[in-house]
């Protein structure tokens, strides 16, 4: 059962797309169960039938959809069908959490301002894949994750919030990824909580928080409010 939303607002209707293990999904499910995230999961969808994210959703009683891209002649046809099915669930917000596909711009267009992604780098650094390796190869002292609005540009939409960690001596890509993961979970939960409170919007001028332009991404453990 979803927690009550602030004030008289109904719980945020949330859909999530994932291709893999679904640890970020689990963080959201756990936050809802703890009563700190007022959302209603309306759908979890994946491009991989055996994605563990689907099993996590099923265990939580959430409707699931597995849609195989190989059944479609083109990426555009697949994305049109996928987002048509997502639309039937009537989400207010769509979260991409480890969804490993580039989405056709025509499918994205109706969702502008209502679809976000969590990406494992401090965008605009390192869009795309292998972010942990690239950060280490560049000799970065700090690394992190970003929640951003999704646009047609790969990992190029306006950033909303970031989590930052130090790179330490002896880090490997796997070690860095593992240490970052817990911060990613908290970052996504806190950001979705702002959407649930109806505090975040995207307009022509950029990201607005409580109606005011966001001059810089919110920072976990600093300027990003964390659900109690």
PyMOL commands that place a pseudoatom at each C-alpha (Angstrom):
pseudoatom trace, name=CA, resn=UNK, resi=1, chain=A, elem=C, hetatm=0, pos=[0.000, 0.000, 0.000]
pseudoatom trace, name=CA, resn=UNK, resi=2, chain=A, elem=C, hetatm=0, pos=[1.399, 3.416, -0.969]
pseudoatom trace, name=CA, resn=UNK, resi=3, chain=A, elem=C, hetatm=0, pos=[2.149, 6.013, 1.644]
pseudoatom trace, name=CA, resn=UNK, resi=4, chain=A, elem=C, hetatm=0, pos=[-0.069, 9.058, 1.794]
pseudoatom trace, name=CA, resn=UNK, resi=5, chain=A, elem=C, hetatm=0, pos=[1.129, 11.945, -0.349]
pseudoatom trace, name=CA, resn=UNK, resi=6, chain=A, elem=C, hetatm=0, pos=[1.782, 15.350, 1.216]
pseudoatom trace, name=CA, resn=UNK, resi=7, chain=A, elem=C, hetatm=0, pos=[-1.323, 17.423, 1.773]
pseudoatom trace, name=CA, resn=UNK, resi=8, chain=A, elem=C, hetatm=0, pos=[-4.285, 16.327, -0.294]
pseudoatom trace, name=CA, resn=UNK, resi=9, chain=A, elem=C, hetatm=0, pos=[-2.204, 15.104, -3.257]
pseudoatom trace, name=CA, resn=UNK, resi=10, chain=A, elem=C, hetatm=0, pos=[-2.712, 11.564, -4.448]
pseudoatom trace, name=CA, resn=UNK, resi=11, chain=A, elem=C, hetatm=0, pos=[0.305, 9.272, -4.653]
pseudoatom trace, name=CA, resn=UNK, resi=12, chain=A, elem=C, hetatm=0, pos=[2.391, 9.853, -7.766]
pseudoatom trace, name=CA, resn=UNK, resi=13, chain=A, elem=C, hetatm=0, pos=[1.588, 7.354, -10.504]
pseudoatom trace, name=CA, resn=UNK, resi=14, chain=A, elem=C, hetatm=0, pos=[4.976, 5.912, -11.438]
pseudoatom trace, name=CA, resn=UNK, resi=15, chain=A, elem=C, hetatm=0, pos=[6.153, 3.675, -14.276]
pseudoatom trace, name=CA, resn=UNK, resi=16, chain=A, elem=C, hetatm=0, pos=[9.678, 2.343, -14.496]
pseudoatom trace, name=CA, resn=UNK, resi=17, chain=A, elem=C, hetatm=0, pos=[11.706, 0.897, -17.371]
pseudoatom trace, name=CA, resn=UNK, resi=18, chain=A, elem=C, hetatm=0, pos=[14.702, -1.327, -16.657]
pseudoatom trace, name=CA, resn=UNK, resi=19, chain=A, elem=C, hetatm=0, pos=[16.856, -3.811, -18.541]
pseudoatom trace, name=CA, resn=UNK, resi=20, chain=A, elem=C, hetatm=0, pos=[18.751, -5.456, -15.697]
pseudoatom trace, name=CA, resn=UNK, resi=21, chain=A, elem=C, hetatm=0, pos=[18.723, -6.383, -12.043]
pseudoatom trace, name=CA, resn=UNK, resi=22, chain=A, elem=C, hetatm=0, pos=[16.463, -3.554, -10.879]
pseudoatom trace, name=CA, resn=UNK, resi=23, chain=A, elem=C, hetatm=0, pos=[18.308, -2.459, -7.746]
pseudoatom trace, name=CA, resn=UNK, resi=24, chain=A, elem=C, hetatm=0, pos=[17.090, 1.117, -8.184]
pseudoatom trace, name=CA, resn=UNK, resi=25, chain=A, elem=C, hetatm=0, pos=[13.552, -0.185, -8.555]
pseudoatom trace, name=CA, resn=UNK, resi=26, chain=A, elem=C, hetatm=0, pos=[14.001, -2.107, -5.308]
pseudoatom trace, name=CA, resn=UNK, resi=27, chain=A, elem=C, hetatm=0, pos=[15.164, 1.063, -3.566]
pseudoatom trace, name=CA, resn=UNK, resi=28, chain=A, elem=C, hetatm=0, pos=[11.943, 2.794, -4.651]
pseudoatom trace, name=CA, resn=UNK, resi=29, chain=A, elem=C, hetatm=0, pos=[9.809, -0.188, -3.601]
pseudoatom trace, name=CA, resn=UNK, resi=30, chain=A, elem=C, hetatm=0, pos=[11.511, -0.258, -0.201]
pseudoatom trace, name=CA, resn=UNK, resi=31, chain=A, elem=C, hetatm=0, pos=[11.037, 3.485, 0.285]
pseudoatom trace, name=CA, resn=UNK, resi=32, chain=A, elem=C, hetatm=0, pos=[7.343, 3.186, -0.489]
pseudoatom trace, name=CA, resn=UNK, resi=33, chain=A, elem=C, hetatm=0, pos=[7.033, 0.265, 1.929]
pseudoatom trace, name=CA, resn=UNK, resi=34, chain=A, elem=C, hetatm=0, pos=[8.770, 2.338, 4.610]
pseudoatom trace, name=CA, resn=UNK, resi=35, chain=A, elem=C, hetatm=0, pos=[6.167, 5.070, 4.164]
pseudoatom trace, name=CA, resn=UNK, resi=36, chain=A, elem=C, hetatm=0, pos=[8.592, 7.751, 2.954]
pseudoatom trace, name=CA, resn=UNK, resi=37, chain=A, elem=C, hetatm=0, pos=[7.780, 7.720, -0.780]
pseudoatom trace, name=CA, resn=UNK, resi=38, chain=A, elem=C, hetatm=0, pos=[4.161, 8.433, -1.742]
pseudoatom trace, name=CA, resn=UNK, resi=39, chain=A, elem=C, hetatm=0, pos=[3.990, 6.685, -5.106]
pseudoatom trace, name=CA, resn=UNK, resi=40, chain=A, elem=C, hetatm=0, pos=[1.777, 4.137, -6.829]
pseudoatom trace, name=CA, resn=UNK, resi=41, chain=A, elem=C, hetatm=0, pos=[3.688, 1.825, -9.158]
pseudoatom trace, name=CA, resn=UNK, resi=42, chain=A, elem=C, hetatm=0, pos=[1.519, 1.405, -12.234]
pseudoatom trace, name=CA, resn=UNK, resi=43, chain=A, elem=C, hetatm=0, pos=[3.962, -0.546, -14.440]
pseudoatom trace, name=CA, resn=UNK, resi=44, chain=A, elem=C, hetatm=0, pos=[7.481, -1.942, -14.625]
pseudoatom trace, name=CA, resn=UNK, resi=45, chain=A, elem=C, hetatm=0, pos=[8.522, -2.684, -18.213]
pseudoatom trace, name=CA, resn=UNK, resi=46, chain=A, elem=C, hetatm=0, pos=[11.634, -4.220, -19.719]
pseudoatom trace, name=CA, resn=UNK, resi=47, chain=A, elem=C, hetatm=0, pos=[13.145, -5.013, -23.087]
pseudoatom trace, name=CA, resn=UNK, resi=48, chain=A, elem=C, hetatm=0, pos=[14.495, -8.268, -21.616]
pseudoatom trace, name=CA, resn=UNK, resi=49, chain=A, elem=C, hetatm=0, pos=[12.126, -11.066, -20.662]
pseudoatom trace, name=CA, resn=UNK, resi=50, chain=A, elem=C, hetatm=0, pos=[14.480, -12.413, -17.997]
pseudoatom trace, name=CA, resn=UNK, resi=51, chain=A, elem=C, hetatm=0, pos=[15.392, -9.070, -16.416]
pseudoatom trace, name=CA, resn=UNK, resi=52, chain=A, elem=C, hetatm=0, pos=[15.495, -9.457, -12.634]
pseudoatom trace, name=CA, resn=UNK, resi=53, chain=A, elem=C, hetatm=0, pos=[13.729, -6.088, -12.362]
pseudoatom trace, name=CA, resn=UNK, resi=54, chain=A, elem=C, hetatm=0, pos=[10.568, -7.839, -13.550]
pseudoatom trace, name=CA, resn=UNK, resi=55, chain=A, elem=C, hetatm=0, pos=[10.886, -10.442, -10.815]
pseudoatom trace, name=CA, resn=UNK, resi=56, chain=A, elem=C, hetatm=0, pos=[11.291, -7.707, -8.197]
pseudoatom trace, name=CA, resn=UNK, resi=57, chain=A, elem=C, hetatm=0, pos=[8.165, -6.004, -9.506]
pseudoatom trace, name=CA, resn=UNK, resi=58, chain=A, elem=C, hetatm=0, pos=[6.165, -9.221, -9.501]
pseudoatom trace, name=CA, resn=UNK, resi=59, chain=A, elem=C, hetatm=0, pos=[7.214, -9.901, -5.909]
pseudoatom trace, name=CA, resn=UNK, resi=60, chain=A, elem=C, hetatm=0, pos=[5.894, -6.463, -4.974]
pseudoatom trace, name=CA, resn=UNK, resi=61, chain=A, elem=C, hetatm=0, pos=[2.597, -6.988, -6.784]
pseudoatom trace, name=CA, resn=UNK, resi=62, chain=A, elem=C, hetatm=0, pos=[3.355, -4.488, -9.553]
pseudoatom trace, name=CA, resn=UNK, resi=63, chain=A, elem=C, hetatm=0, pos=[2.079, -4.978, -13.100]
pseudoatom trace, name=CA, resn=UNK, resi=64, chain=A, elem=C, hetatm=0, pos=[4.885, -5.922, -15.500]
pseudoatom trace, name=CA, resn=UNK, resi=65, chain=A, elem=C, hetatm=0, pos=[5.520, -5.845, -19.223]
pseudoatom trace, name=CA, resn=UNK, resi=66, chain=A, elem=C, hetatm=0, pos=[8.275, -7.653, -21.127]
pseudoatom trace, name=CA, resn=UNK, resi=67, chain=A, elem=C, hetatm=0, pos=[8.472, -6.496, -24.731]
pseudoatom trace, name=CA, resn=UNK, resi=68, chain=A, elem=C, hetatm=0, pos=[11.106, -8.096, -26.980]
pseudoatom trace, name=CA, resn=UNK, resi=69, chain=A, elem=C, hetatm=0, pos=[12.691, -5.676, -29.500]
pseudoatom trace, name=CA, resn=UNK, resi=70, chain=A, elem=C, hetatm=0, pos=[13.404, -8.591, -31.852]
pseudoatom trace, name=CA, resn=UNK, resi=71, chain=A, elem=C, hetatm=0, pos=[9.694, -8.786, -32.626]
pseudoatom trace, name=CA, resn=UNK, resi=72, chain=A, elem=C, hetatm=0, pos=[9.784, -5.349, -34.280]
pseudoatom trace, name=CA, resn=UNK, resi=73, chain=A, elem=C, hetatm=0, pos=[11.204, -4.322, -37.633]
pseudoatom trace, name=CA, resn=UNK, resi=74, chain=A, elem=C, hetatm=0, pos=[12.609, -1.005, -36.432]
pseudoatom trace, name=CA, resn=UNK, resi=75, chain=A, elem=C, hetatm=0, pos=[13.608, 0.742, -33.220]
pseudoatom trace, name=CA, resn=UNK, resi=76, chain=A, elem=C, hetatm=0, pos=[10.947, 3.377, -33.890]
pseudoatom trace, name=CA, resn=UNK, resi=77, chain=A, elem=C, hetatm=0, pos=[8.244, 0.703, -34.153]
pseudoatom trace, name=CA, resn=UNK, resi=78, chain=A, elem=C, hetatm=0, pos=[9.374, -0.899, -30.909]
pseudoatom trace, name=CA, resn=UNK, resi=79, chain=A, elem=C, hetatm=0, pos=[9.479, 2.385, -29.024]
pseudoatom trace, name=CA, resn=UNK, resi=80, chain=A, elem=C, hetatm=0, pos=[6.058, 3.417, -30.328]
pseudoatom trace, name=CA, resn=UNK, resi=81, chain=A, elem=C, hetatm=0, pos=[4.559, 0.147, -29.056]
pseudoatom trace, name=CA, resn=UNK, resi=82, chain=A, elem=C, hetatm=0, pos=[6.417, 0.296, -25.742]
pseudoatom trace, name=CA, resn=UNK, resi=83, chain=A, elem=C, hetatm=0, pos=[5.387, 3.828, -24.922]
pseudoatom trace, name=CA, resn=UNK, resi=84, chain=A, elem=C, hetatm=0, pos=[1.881, 3.191, -26.163]
pseudoatom trace, name=CA, resn=UNK, resi=85, chain=A, elem=C, hetatm=0, pos=[1.648, 0.421, -23.575]
pseudoatom trace, name=CA, resn=UNK, resi=86, chain=A, elem=C, hetatm=0, pos=[3.206, 2.681, -20.936]
pseudoatom trace, name=CA, resn=UNK, resi=87, chain=A, elem=C, hetatm=0, pos=[0.634, 5.373, -21.721]
pseudoatom trace, name=CA, resn=UNK, resi=88, chain=A, elem=C, hetatm=0, pos=[-2.181, 2.890, -21.079]
pseudoatom trace, name=CA, resn=UNK, resi=89, chain=A, elem=C, hetatm=0, pos=[-0.989, 2.685, -17.455]
pseudoatom trace, name=CA, resn=UNK, resi=90, chain=A, elem=C, hetatm=0, pos=[-1.418, 6.495, -17.130]
pseudoatom trace, name=CA, resn=UNK, resi=91, chain=A, elem=C, hetatm=0, pos=[1.795, 7.303, -15.233]
pseudoatom trace, name=CA, resn=UNK, resi=92, chain=A, elem=C, hetatm=0, pos=[2.552, 10.823, -14.153]
pseudoatom trace, name=CA, resn=UNK, resi=93, chain=A, elem=C, hetatm=0, pos=[6.278, 10.085, -14.209]
pseudoatom trace, name=CA, resn=UNK, resi=94, chain=A, elem=C, hetatm=0, pos=[8.379, 7.526, -16.090]
pseudoatom trace, name=CA, resn=UNK, resi=95, chain=A, elem=C, hetatm=0, pos=[11.756, 6.541, -14.616]
pseudoatom trace, name=CA, resn=UNK, resi=96, chain=A, elem=C, hetatm=0, pos=[14.485, 4.937, -16.697]
pseudoatom trace, name=CA, resn=UNK, resi=97, chain=A, elem=C, hetatm=0, pos=[16.650, 2.936, -14.301]
pseudoatom trace, name=CA, resn=UNK, resi=98, chain=A, elem=C, hetatm=0, pos=[19.233, 0.923, -16.161]
pseudoatom trace, name=CA, resn=UNK, resi=99, chain=A, elem=C, hetatm=0, pos=[17.131, 0.870, -19.338]
pseudoatom trace, name=CA, resn=UNK, resi=100, chain=A, elem=C, hetatm=0, pos=[19.798, 0.099, -21.917]
pseudoatom trace, name=CA, resn=UNK, resi=101, chain=A, elem=C, hetatm=0, pos=[18.202, 1.455, -25.056]
pseudoatom trace, name=CA, resn=UNK, resi=102, chain=A, elem=C, hetatm=0, pos=[18.357, 4.745, -26.945]
pseudoatom trace, name=CA, resn=UNK, resi=103, chain=A, elem=C, hetatm=0, pos=[14.741, 5.854, -27.346]
pseudoatom trace, name=CA, resn=UNK, resi=104, chain=A, elem=C, hetatm=0, pos=[13.322, 7.163, -30.602]
pseudoatom trace, name=CA, resn=UNK, resi=105, chain=A, elem=C, hetatm=0, pos=[12.696, 10.939, -30.407]
pseudoatom trace, name=CA, resn=UNK, resi=106, chain=A, elem=C, hetatm=0, pos=[9.149, 10.588, -31.706]
pseudoatom trace, name=CA, resn=UNK, resi=107, chain=A, elem=C, hetatm=0, pos=[8.275, 8.242, -28.845]
pseudoatom trace, name=CA, resn=UNK, resi=108, chain=A, elem=C, hetatm=0, pos=[9.881, 10.590, -26.321]
pseudoatom trace, name=CA, resn=UNK, resi=109, chain=A, elem=C, hetatm=0, pos=[8.216, 13.791, -27.480]
pseudoatom trace, name=CA, resn=UNK, resi=110, chain=A, elem=C, hetatm=0, pos=[4.855, 13.354, -25.673]
pseudoatom trace, name=CA, resn=UNK, resi=111, chain=A, elem=C, hetatm=0, pos=[6.693, 12.617, -22.419]
pseudoatom trace, name=CA, resn=UNK, resi=112, chain=A, elem=C, hetatm=0, pos=[8.850, 15.725, -22.223]
pseudoatom trace, name=CA, resn=UNK, resi=113, chain=A, elem=C, hetatm=0, pos=[9.071, 16.828, -18.601]
pseudoatom trace, name=CA, resn=UNK, resi=114, chain=A, elem=C, hetatm=0, pos=[7.564, 13.530, -17.409]
pseudoatom trace, name=CA, resn=UNK, resi=115, chain=A, elem=C, hetatm=0, pos=[10.473, 11.130, -17.986]
pseudoatom trace, name=CA, resn=UNK, resi=116, chain=A, elem=C, hetatm=0, pos=[13.759, 10.985, -16.088]
pseudoatom trace, name=CA, resn=UNK, resi=117, chain=A, elem=C, hetatm=0, pos=[16.859, 8.793, -16.136]
pseudoatom trace, name=CA, resn=UNK, resi=118, chain=A, elem=C, hetatm=0, pos=[19.505, 7.918, -13.568]
pseudoatom trace, name=CA, resn=UNK, resi=119, chain=A, elem=C, hetatm=0, pos=[22.984, 7.854, -15.105]
pseudoatom trace, name=CA, resn=UNK, resi=120, chain=A, elem=C, hetatm=0, pos=[26.211, 6.748, -13.367]
pseudoatom trace, name=CA, resn=UNK, resi=121, chain=A, elem=C, hetatm=0, pos=[28.356, 9.815, -13.970]
pseudoatom trace, name=CA, resn=UNK, resi=122, chain=A, elem=C, hetatm=0, pos=[28.459, 13.483, -13.087]
pseudoatom trace, name=CA, resn=UNK, resi=123, chain=A, elem=C, hetatm=0, pos=[26.865, 14.700, -16.291]
pseudoatom trace, name=CA, resn=UNK, resi=124, chain=A, elem=C, hetatm=0, pos=[27.779, 16.329, -18.602]
pseudoatom trace, name=CA, resn=UNK, resi=125, chain=A, elem=C, hetatm=0, pos=[30.840, 14.117, -18.085]
pseudoatom trace, name=CA, resn=UNK, resi=126, chain=A, elem=C, hetatm=0, pos=[30.698, 10.647, -19.615]
pseudoatom trace, name=CA, resn=UNK, resi=127, chain=A, elem=C, hetatm=0, pos=[27.364, 10.187, -21.343]
pseudoatom trace, name=CA, resn=UNK, resi=128, chain=A, elem=C, hetatm=0, pos=[26.833, 6.672, -22.614]
pseudoatom trace, name=CA, resn=UNK, resi=129, chain=A, elem=C, hetatm=0, pos=[28.522, 3.499, -21.397]
pseudoatom trace, name=CA, resn=UNK, resi=130, chain=A, elem=C, hetatm=0, pos=[31.581, 2.522, -19.316]
pseudoatom trace, name=CA, resn=UNK, resi=131, chain=A, elem=C, hetatm=0, pos=[31.370, 5.611, -17.132]
pseudoatom trace, name=CA, resn=UNK, resi=132, chain=A, elem=C, hetatm=0, pos=[33.343, 4.219, -14.191]
pseudoatom trace, name=CA, resn=UNK, resi=133, chain=A, elem=C, hetatm=0, pos=[36.237, 3.112, -16.379]
pseudoatom trace, name=CA, resn=UNK, resi=134, chain=A, elem=C, hetatm=0, pos=[36.278, 6.447, -18.187]
pseudoatom trace, name=CA, resn=UNK, resi=135, chain=A, elem=C, hetatm=0, pos=[36.347, 8.390, -14.913]
pseudoatom trace, name=CA, resn=UNK, resi=136, chain=A, elem=C, hetatm=0, pos=[39.308, 6.335, -13.693]
pseudoatom trace, name=CA, resn=UNK, resi=137, chain=A, elem=C, hetatm=0, pos=[41.149, 6.650, -16.994]
pseudoatom trace, name=CA, resn=UNK, resi=138, chain=A, elem=C, hetatm=0, pos=[40.712, 10.420, -16.860]
pseudoatom trace, name=CA, resn=UNK, resi=139, chain=A, elem=C, hetatm=0, pos=[42.182, 10.542, -13.350]
pseudoatom trace, name=CA, resn=UNK, resi=140, chain=A, elem=C, hetatm=0, pos=[39.068, 12.117, -11.848]
pseudoatom trace, name=CA, resn=UNK, resi=141, chain=A, elem=C, hetatm=0, pos=[39.166, 12.764, -8.116]
pseudoatom trace, name=CA, resn=UNK, resi=142, chain=A, elem=C, hetatm=0, pos=[35.385, 12.606, -7.838]
pseudoatom trace, name=CA, resn=UNK, resi=143, chain=A, elem=C, hetatm=0, pos=[32.712, 10.554, -9.503]
pseudoatom trace, name=CA, resn=UNK, resi=144, chain=A, elem=C, hetatm=0, pos=[28.985, 10.169, -9.062]
pseudoatom trace, name=CA, resn=UNK, resi=145, chain=A, elem=C, hetatm=0, pos=[25.507, 9.776, -10.494]
pseudoatom trace, name=CA, resn=UNK, resi=146, chain=A, elem=C, hetatm=0, pos=[22.966, 12.142, -12.021]
pseudoatom trace, name=CA, resn=UNK, resi=147, chain=A, elem=C, hetatm=0, pos=[19.181, 12.121, -12.296]
pseudoatom trace, name=CA, resn=UNK, resi=148, chain=A, elem=C, hetatm=0, pos=[18.178, 14.137, -15.352]
pseudoatom trace, name=CA, resn=UNK, resi=149, chain=A, elem=C, hetatm=0, pos=[15.208, 14.791, -17.574]
pseudoatom trace, name=CA, resn=UNK, resi=150, chain=A, elem=C, hetatm=0, pos=[15.293, 12.665, -20.719]
pseudoatom trace, name=CA, resn=UNK, resi=151, chain=A, elem=C, hetatm=0, pos=[15.528, 14.341, -24.112]
pseudoatom trace, name=CA, resn=UNK, resi=152, chain=A, elem=C, hetatm=0, pos=[16.454, 13.112, -27.582]
pseudoatom trace, name=CA, resn=UNK, resi=153, chain=A, elem=C, hetatm=0, pos=[20.123, 13.841, -26.818]
pseudoatom trace, name=CA, resn=UNK, resi=154, chain=A, elem=C, hetatm=0, pos=[21.815, 10.826, -25.207]
pseudoatom trace, name=CA, resn=UNK, resi=155, chain=A, elem=C, hetatm=0, pos=[22.160, 11.573, -21.474]
pseudoatom trace, name=CA, resn=UNK, resi=156, chain=A, elem=C, hetatm=0, pos=[21.923, 15.239, -22.416]
pseudoatom trace, name=CA, resn=UNK, resi=157, chain=A, elem=C, hetatm=0, pos=[18.684, 16.370, -20.780]
pseudoatom trace, name=CA, resn=UNK, resi=158, chain=A, elem=C, hetatm=0, pos=[18.642, 18.969, -18.000]
pseudoatom trace, name=CA, resn=UNK, resi=159, chain=A, elem=C, hetatm=0, pos=[20.163, 17.579, -14.775]
pseudoatom trace, name=CA, resn=UNK, resi=160, chain=A, elem=C, hetatm=0, pos=[18.064, 17.614, -11.611]
pseudoatom trace, name=CA, resn=UNK, resi=161, chain=A, elem=C, hetatm=0, pos=[20.212, 16.142, -8.862]
pseudoatom trace, name=CA, resn=UNK, resi=162, chain=A, elem=C, hetatm=0, pos=[23.577, 14.475, -8.323]
pseudoatom trace, name=CA, resn=UNK, resi=163, chain=A, elem=C, hetatm=0, pos=[25.371, 12.273, -5.825]
pseudoatom trace, name=CA, resn=UNK, resi=164, chain=A, elem=C, hetatm=0, pos=[29.145, 12.696, -5.553]
pseudoatom trace, name=CA, resn=UNK, resi=165, chain=A, elem=C, hetatm=0, pos=[31.733, 10.315, -4.113]
pseudoatom trace, name=CA, resn=UNK, resi=166, chain=A, elem=C, hetatm=0, pos=[35.526, 10.426, -3.908]
pseudoatom trace, name=CA, resn=UNK, resi=167, chain=A, elem=C, hetatm=0, pos=[37.651, 8.220, -6.112]
pseudoatom trace, name=CA, resn=UNK, resi=168, chain=A, elem=C, hetatm=0, pos=[40.137, 6.387, -3.875]
pseudoatom trace, name=CA, resn=UNK, resi=169, chain=A, elem=C, hetatm=0, pos=[43.520, 4.783, -4.507]
pseudoatom trace, name=CA, resn=UNK, resi=170, chain=A, elem=C, hetatm=0, pos=[43.216, 1.307, -5.958]
pseudoatom trace, name=CA, resn=UNK, resi=171, chain=A, elem=C, hetatm=0, pos=[39.693, 1.824, -7.306]
pseudoatom trace, name=CA, resn=UNK, resi=172, chain=A, elem=C, hetatm=0, pos=[38.638, -0.413, -10.167]
pseudoatom trace, name=CA, resn=UNK, resi=173, chain=A, elem=C, hetatm=0, pos=[35.581, 0.192, -12.340]
pseudoatom trace, name=CA, resn=UNK, resi=174, chain=A, elem=C, hetatm=0, pos=[33.720, -2.562, -10.465]
pseudoatom trace, name=CA, resn=UNK, resi=175, chain=A, elem=C, hetatm=0, pos=[34.727, -1.267, -7.026]
pseudoatom trace, name=CA, resn=UNK, resi=176, chain=A, elem=C, hetatm=0, pos=[33.757, 2.282, -7.954]
pseudoatom trace, name=CA, resn=UNK, resi=177, chain=A, elem=C, hetatm=0, pos=[30.413, 1.144, -9.329]
pseudoatom trace, name=CA, resn=UNK, resi=178, chain=A, elem=C, hetatm=0, pos=[29.657, -0.891, -6.212]
pseudoatom trace, name=CA, resn=UNK, resi=179, chain=A, elem=C, hetatm=0, pos=[30.521, 1.956, -3.849]
pseudoatom trace, name=CA, resn=UNK, resi=180, chain=A, elem=C, hetatm=0, pos=[28.417, 4.398, -5.858]
pseudoatom trace, name=CA, resn=UNK, resi=181, chain=A, elem=C, hetatm=0, pos=[25.350, 2.158, -5.983]
pseudoatom trace, name=CA, resn=UNK, resi=182, chain=A, elem=C, hetatm=0, pos=[24.005, 2.915, -2.495]
pseudoatom trace, name=CA, resn=UNK, resi=183, chain=A, elem=C, hetatm=0, pos=[24.300, 6.639, -3.247]
pseudoatom trace, name=CA, resn=UNK, resi=184, chain=A, elem=C, hetatm=0, pos=[22.444, 6.131, -6.543]
pseudoatom trace, name=CA, resn=UNK, resi=185, chain=A, elem=C, hetatm=0, pos=[19.594, 4.498, -4.662]
pseudoatom trace, name=CA, resn=UNK, resi=186, chain=A, elem=C, hetatm=0, pos=[19.273, 7.375, -2.195]
pseudoatom trace, name=CA, resn=UNK, resi=187, chain=A, elem=C, hetatm=0, pos=[19.585, 9.923, -5.001]
pseudoatom trace, name=CA, resn=UNK, resi=188, chain=A, elem=C, hetatm=0, pos=[16.770, 8.394, -7.029]
pseudoatom trace, name=CA, resn=UNK, resi=189, chain=A, elem=C, hetatm=0, pos=[14.443, 8.010, -4.046]
pseudoatom trace, name=CA, resn=UNK, resi=190, chain=A, elem=C, hetatm=0, pos=[14.998, 11.622, -2.975]
pseudoatom trace, name=CA, resn=UNK, resi=191, chain=A, elem=C, hetatm=0, pos=[14.459, 12.947, -6.494]
pseudoatom trace, name=CA, resn=UNK, resi=192, chain=A, elem=C, hetatm=0, pos=[11.283, 10.949, -7.074]
pseudoatom trace, name=CA, resn=UNK, resi=193, chain=A, elem=C, hetatm=0, pos=[10.039, 12.217, -3.700]
pseudoatom trace, name=CA, resn=UNK, resi=194, chain=A, elem=C, hetatm=0, pos=[10.284, 15.772, -5.036]
pseudoatom trace, name=CA, resn=UNK, resi=195, chain=A, elem=C, hetatm=0, pos=[8.144, 14.762, -8.017]
pseudoatom trace, name=CA, resn=UNK, resi=196, chain=A, elem=C, hetatm=0, pos=[5.678, 13.081, -5.656]
pseudoatom trace, name=CA, resn=UNK, resi=197, chain=A, elem=C, hetatm=0, pos=[5.439, 16.351, -3.739]
pseudoatom trace, name=CA, resn=UNK, resi=198, chain=A, elem=C, hetatm=0, pos=[4.770, 18.133, -7.058]
pseudoatom trace, name=CA, resn=UNK, resi=199, chain=A, elem=C, hetatm=0, pos=[7.814, 20.388, -6.501]
pseudoatom trace, name=CA, resn=UNK, resi=200, chain=A, elem=C, hetatm=0, pos=[9.735, 19.725, -9.737]
pseudoatom trace, name=CA, resn=UNK, resi=201, chain=A, elem=C, hetatm=0, pos=[8.790, 20.714, -13.280]
pseudoatom trace, name=CA, resn=UNK, resi=202, chain=A, elem=C, hetatm=0, pos=[10.565, 21.282, -16.581]
pseudoatom trace, name=CA, resn=UNK, resi=203, chain=A, elem=C, hetatm=0, pos=[9.678, 24.289, -18.710]
pseudoatom trace, name=CA, resn=UNK, resi=204, chain=A, elem=C, hetatm=0, pos=[11.293, 26.173, -21.590]
pseudoatom trace, name=CA, resn=UNK, resi=205, chain=A, elem=C, hetatm=0, pos=[13.751, 27.831, -19.217]
pseudoatom trace, name=CA, resn=UNK, resi=206, chain=A, elem=C, hetatm=0, pos=[14.939, 24.628, -17.558]
pseudoatom trace, name=CA, resn=UNK, resi=207, chain=A, elem=C, hetatm=0, pos=[14.267, 22.836, -14.282]
pseudoatom trace, name=CA, resn=UNK, resi=208, chain=A, elem=C, hetatm=0, pos=[12.056, 24.575, -11.736]
pseudoatom trace, name=CA, resn=UNK, resi=209, chain=A, elem=C, hetatm=0, pos=[11.980, 23.689, -8.045]
pseudoatom trace, name=CA, resn=UNK, resi=210, chain=A, elem=C, hetatm=0, pos=[9.025, 25.198, -6.193]
pseudoatom trace, name=CA, resn=UNK, resi=211, chain=A, elem=C, hetatm=0, pos=[8.554, 27.499, -9.192]
pseudoatom trace, name=CA, resn=UNK, resi=212, chain=A, elem=C, hetatm=0, pos=[12.109, 28.887, -9.120]
pseudoatom trace, name=CA, resn=UNK, resi=213, chain=A, elem=C, hetatm=0, pos=[14.832, 28.042, -11.673]
pseudoatom trace, name=CA, resn=UNK, resi=214, chain=A, elem=C, hetatm=0, pos=[17.387, 25.526, -10.484]
pseudoatom trace, name=CA, resn=UNK, resi=215, chain=A, elem=C, hetatm=0, pos=[20.755, 27.206, -10.931]
pseudoatom trace, name=CA, resn=UNK, resi=216, chain=A, elem=C, hetatm=0, pos=[22.713, 23.967, -10.404]
pseudoatom trace, name=CA, resn=UNK, resi=217, chain=A, elem=C, hetatm=0, pos=[21.822, 20.317, -9.834]
pseudoatom trace, name=CA, resn=UNK, resi=218, chain=A, elem=C, hetatm=0, pos=[20.673, 19.532, -6.320]
pseudoatom trace, name=CA, resn=UNK, resi=219, chain=A, elem=C, hetatm=0, pos=[23.327, 17.667, -4.346]
pseudoatom trace, name=CA, resn=UNK, resi=220, chain=A, elem=C, hetatm=0, pos=[22.653, 14.587, -2.236]
pseudoatom trace, name=CA, resn=UNK, resi=221, chain=A, elem=C, hetatm=0, pos=[23.549, 15.214, 1.431]
pseudoatom trace, name=CA, resn=UNK, resi=222, chain=A, elem=C, hetatm=0, pos=[23.666, 18.956, 0.770]
pseudoatom trace, name=CA, resn=UNK, resi=223, chain=A, elem=C, hetatm=0, pos=[20.849, 20.719, -1.131]
pseudoatom trace, name=CA, resn=UNK, resi=224, chain=A, elem=C, hetatm=0, pos=[18.650, 17.736, -2.026]
pseudoatom trace, name=CA, resn=UNK, resi=225, chain=A, elem=C, hetatm=0, pos=[15.946, 17.089, 0.579]
pseudoatom trace, name=CA, resn=UNK, resi=226, chain=A, elem=C, hetatm=0, pos=[16.012, 13.464, 1.735]
pseudoatom trace, name=CA, resn=UNK, resi=227, chain=A, elem=C, hetatm=0, pos=[12.805, 11.667, 2.756]
pseudoatom trace, name=CA, resn=UNK, resi=228, chain=A, elem=C, hetatm=0, pos=[12.743, 10.933, 6.488]
for i in range(1, 228): cmd.bond("trace and resi %d" % i, "trace and resi %d" % (i + 1))
show_as sticks, trace
zoom trace
